[in-house]
Amino acid sequence: MQKQEELYSGKAKSVFTTSNPDQLVLYFRDDTSAFDGKKREALSRKGMVNNRFNAFVMEQLEESGIHTHFIELLSEQESLVKQLQMFPLECVVRNVAAGSLCKRLGVTPGLELERPIFEFFLKNDDLGDPMVNEYHIRAFEWAEPQYVEQMKKQTFAVNDVLKALFAKAGLILVDYKLEFGLYQGQVVLGDEFTPDGCRVWDAQTREKLDKDRFREDLGGVIEAYELVGRKLGVEFDEALPI
């Protein structure tokens, strides 16, 4: 499947149409950004690492009965996906206190939560992706109530699968964001799952192995992404069966 016209270009990915109106090509670029795009840099191999990382996670979720938009890898930096009608929302799950949760609530970073915390955020860079609740979602018609419930249910299902997968690999899945859309009337997981959109720590040392390394100038960003992938079982060196 060959990509055609560019439909959208985000901070780290570009989306292209294909000859099939129900399918798109995701192109994972080497670009990296933080702080709503204020800090930017191109990191060698990032697109390839995130593309393969995302494919692996999506396949794991599919095997667990969670529907995603992922179809197949096309090349080192491209994946074929279903075209979804995306909701303008981010679903965030927190298993350990970190990041904005600590700033907002004065919680000690690293505190393990007895139960995961779920939060909705509005996808709007100009507004800084503000946190919203189900009343906002209903009032502004960002998603129907039944779809909101499905997003929440699927997000916790993802957490059950991935938290256990990461723990088995000696990793802590601290928090992450998911995005959903409609495909043929069904709520389906879209966008990506990579270290760009989650926090991952080494279970023994609590070393940060995610985009916080870029945010905090810790170095070794892509090396950390690849380390996490290899621990999970992602293969970065084999030739793609295209």
C-alpha positions as CSV (number, residue, x, y, z in Angstrom):
1,M,0.0,0.0,0.0
2,Q,1.6,3.3,-1.1
3,K,0.9,6.6,0.6
4,Q,-0.5,9.4,-1.5
5,E,-1.4,12.9,-0.2
6,E,-0.4,14.1,3.2
7,L,-3.5,14.5,5.3
8,Y,-2.0,15.8,8.5
9,S,1.5,16.4,10.0
10,G,1.8,16.4,13.8
11,K,4.7,16.8,16.2
12,A,6.3,13.4,15.4
13,K,4.1,11.7,12.8
14,S,2.7,12.4,9.4
15,V,-0.5,10.9,8.1
16,F,-1.1,10.1,4.4
17,T,-4.1,8.9,2.4
18,T,-4.0,5.7,0.4
19,S,-5.9,4.3,-2.6
20,N,-8.3,2.7,0.0
21,P,-10.5,5.4,1.6
22,D,-10.7,3.3,4.8
23,Q,-6.9,3.1,5.3
24,L,-4.1,5.5,6.1
25,V,-0.3,5.4,6.3
26,L,1.3,6.6,9.5
27,Y,4.8,7.9,9.0
28,F,6.9,8.0,12.2
29,R,9.4,10.8,11.8
30,D,12.6,11.3,13.8
31,D,11.3,14.5,15.2
32,T,10.9,14.9,18.9
33,S,9.2,17.7,20.8
34,A,8.2,18.6,24.4
35,F,6.5,21.4,26.3
36,D,3.8,21.9,23.6
37,G,6.4,22.1,20.9
38,K,8.7,24.6,22.5
39,K,11.6,22.1,22.6
40,R,12.3,20.3,19.4
41,E,15.0,18.0,18.0
42,A,15.5,15.3,15.4
43,L,16.8,12.1,16.9
44,S,18.3,9.5,14.6
45,R,16.5,6.2,14.4
46,K,13.5,7.4,16.5
47,G,11.0,6.9,13.7
48,M,12.0,3.3,13.2
49,V,12.1,2.5,16.9
50,N,8.7,4.0,17.6
51,N,7.1,2.4,14.5
52,R,8.2,-1.1,15.5
53,F,7.5,-0.4,19.2
54,N,3.9,0.7,18.4
55,A,3.3,-2.3,16.1
56,F,4.4,-4.7,18.8
57,V,2.1,-3.1,21.4
58,M,-0.9,-2.9,19.1
59,E,-0.4,-6.6,18.2
60,Q,-0.3,-7.5,21.8
61,L,-3.5,-5.6,22.5
62,E,-5.2,-7.2,19.5
63,E,-4.3,-10.7,20.7
64,S,-5.9,-9.7,24.1
65,G,-9.2,-8.8,22.4
66,I,-8.7,-5.0,22.2
67,H,-9.5,-3.6,18.8
68,T,-6.9,-1.1,17.4
69,H,-6.5,0.7,14.1
70,F,-3.2,-1.0,13.4
71,I,-3.1,-3.3,10.3
72,E,0.6,-3.9,9.4
73,L,4.1,-2.6,9.1
74,L,4.9,-1.2,5.7
75,S,8.5,-0.1,6.1
76,E,10.9,0.9,8.7
77,Q,9.0,4.1,9.5
78,E,5.6,3.5,8.1
79,S,2.5,1.5,9.2
80,L,-0.8,0.9,7.6
81,V,-3.8,1.7,9.8
82,K,-7.6,2.0,9.6
83,Q,-9.0,5.5,9.2
84,L,-10.9,6.5,12.3
85,Q,-13.2,9.3,13.1
86,M,-11.1,10.5,16.1
87,F,-12.5,11.9,19.3
88,P,-10.7,15.2,20.4
89,L,-9.8,13.6,23.7
90,E,-6.8,12.0,25.4
91,C,-7.5,9.2,27.9
92,V,-4.8,9.2,30.6
93,V,-4.2,6.4,33.1
94,R,-1.8,6.8,36.1
95,N,-0.5,3.8,38.0
96,V,2.2,5.8,39.8
97,A,2.2,9.5,40.7
98,A,4.4,11.5,38.3
99,G,4.4,14.6,36.1
100,S,1.5,17.0,36.1
101,L,-0.4,15.0,38.7
102,C,2.2,15.8,41.3
103,K,2.3,19.5,40.3
104,R,-1.5,19.8,40.5
105,L,-2.1,17.9,43.7
106,G,1.2,18.2,45.6
107,V,1.6,14.4,45.5
108,T,5.0,12.9,46.1
109,P,6.5,11.7,42.8
110,G,6.9,7.9,42.7
111,L,3.9,7.2,45.0
112,E,2.4,3.9,43.8
113,L,-1.4,4.3,43.6
114,E,-3.7,1.6,45.1
115,R,-6.0,2.0,42.1
116,P,-5.2,3.5,38.7
117,I,-6.4,7.1,38.1
118,F,-8.2,7.9,34.9
119,E,-8.3,11.4,33.4
120,F,-9.7,13.0,30.2
121,F,-7.8,15.8,28.5
122,L,-8.9,17.9,25.5
123,K,-6.6,17.6,22.5
124,N,-5.8,21.3,21.9
125,D,-2.2,22.4,21.7
126,D,-3.2,26.1,21.8
127,L,-4.9,25.6,25.1
128,G,-2.2,23.3,26.5
129,D,-4.4,20.2,26.4
130,P,-6.5,21.1,29.4
131,M,-8.0,18.4,31.7
132,V,-11.8,18.0,31.2
133,N,-14.5,15.8,32.7
134,E,-17.6,14.0,31.3
135,Y,-19.8,17.0,31.8
136,H,-17.6,19.1,29.5
137,I,-17.6,16.2,27.0
138,R,-21.3,16.0,27.0
139,A,-21.9,19.8,27.0
140,F,-19.6,20.4,24.0
141,E,-20.6,17.2,22.2
142,W,-17.1,15.8,21.9
143,A,-18.3,12.3,22.3
144,E,-21.6,10.5,23.0
145,P,-22.1,9.1,26.5
146,Q,-21.9,5.5,25.4
147,Y,-18.6,6.2,23.6
148,V,-17.2,7.8,26.7
149,E,-18.0,4.6,28.7
150,Q,-16.4,2.5,26.0
151,M,-13.3,4.6,26.0
152,K,-13.0,4.3,29.7
153,K,-13.6,0.5,29.7
154,Q,-11.1,-0.1,26.9
155,T,-8.5,2.1,28.6
156,F,-8.6,0.1,31.8
157,A,-8.5,-3.1,29.7
158,V,-5.3,-1.8,28.0
159,N,-3.9,-1.1,31.5
160,D,-4.6,-4.7,32.6
161,V,-2.7,-6.0,29.6
162,L,0.2,-3.6,29.4
163,K,0.9,-3.2,33.1
164,A,1.4,-6.9,33.4
165,L,3.4,-7.1,30.2
166,F,5.8,-4.3,31.4
167,A,6.1,-5.8,34.9
168,K,7.1,-9.2,33.5
169,A,9.9,-7.3,31.6
170,G,11.2,-5.7,34.8
171,L,9.5,-2.3,34.0
172,I,7.0,0.0,35.7
173,L,4.3,1.4,33.4
174,V,3.9,4.7,35.3
175,D,1.3,6.4,33.1
176,Y,0.3,6.8,29.5
177,K,-2.2,8.4,27.2
178,L,-4.5,6.8,24.6
179,E,-6.6,8.2,21.8
180,F,-9.7,6.6,20.4
181,G,-11.9,7.0,17.3
182,L,-14.9,5.4,15.6
183,Y,-14.5,2.8,12.9
184,Q,-17.7,1.4,11.4
185,G,-19.6,2.5,14.5
186,Q,-17.1,0.8,16.9
187,V,-14.8,2.6,19.4
188,V,-11.3,1.6,18.3
189,L,-7.8,2.5,19.8
190,G,-6.0,4.8,17.5
191,D,-2.9,7.0,17.3
192,E,0.2,5.2,18.9
193,F,1.6,3.6,22.0
194,T,5.3,4.4,22.3
195,P,7.7,5.9,25.0
196,D,6.7,9.3,23.5
197,G,3.3,9.0,25.1
198,C,3.9,7.0,28.3
199,R,6.3,7.0,31.3
200,V,8.3,3.8,31.9
201,W,10.8,3.2,34.7
202,D,13.2,0.4,35.5
203,A,11.5,-1.6,38.2
204,Q,14.8,-1.9,40.3
205,T,16.5,1.4,39.8
206,R,13.5,3.6,38.8
207,E,15.6,5.0,36.0
208,K,13.5,6.9,33.5
209,L,13.3,5.2,30.1
210,D,10.8,7.5,28.3
211,K,10.5,11.0,26.8
212,D,11.3,12.5,30.2
213,R,14.9,11.8,29.2
214,F,14.4,14.4,26.4
215,R,12.4,16.8,28.6
216,E,15.0,16.7,31.3
217,D,18.1,16.6,29.1
218,L,19.2,13.2,30.5
219,G,20.5,12.0,27.1
220,G,20.3,8.5,25.7
221,V,16.7,9.0,24.6
222,I,16.5,6.5,21.7
223,E,18.8,4.1,23.5
224,A,16.2,4.0,26.4
225,Y,13.3,3.6,24.0
226,E,15.1,0.7,22.3
227,L,16.0,-0.9,25.7
228,V,12.4,-0.9,26.8
229,G,11.3,-2.4,23.5
230,R,13.9,-5.2,23.7
231,K,12.9,-6.0,27.2
232,L,9.3,-6.3,26.0
233,G,10.3,-8.5,23.1
234,V,10.4,-6.0,20.2
235,E,12.8,-7.0,17.5
236,F,14.5,-4.0,15.9
237,D,17.1,-5.7,13.7
238,E,15.2,-8.2,11.6
239,A,14.2,-7.5,8.0
240,L,10.6,-6.6,7.5
241,P,8.5,-9.2,5.8
242,I,7.2,-6.8,3.1
